[in-house]
Amino acid sequence: MRVEIMIDKEQNISPATLTALEEELYKHLVPIYPKTAIRIRKGSANGVELSGLKLDEDKKRVMQILQDVWEDDGWQH
């Protein structure tokens, strides 16, 4: 599975925060989806792209994990 996250460059999120987010996502996704690749980059808008998942329930599960990690700000410290 491949997860690509684009974050609007206007949000001024530090590279350290993006690295922490990537590490936290790997912690949550790799136990469930061992062949996970995550790419986080800055761009002109916010967005998430998932590839390599065939079932809608898997896509929903991954999106829920992404949302849970983003909302739990414990990884930002």
Secondary structure, 3 states (H helix, E strand, C coil): CEEEEEEEHHHCCCHHHHHHHHHHHHHHHCCCCCCCEEEEEEECCCEEEEECCCCHHHHHHHHHHHHHHHHCHHHHC
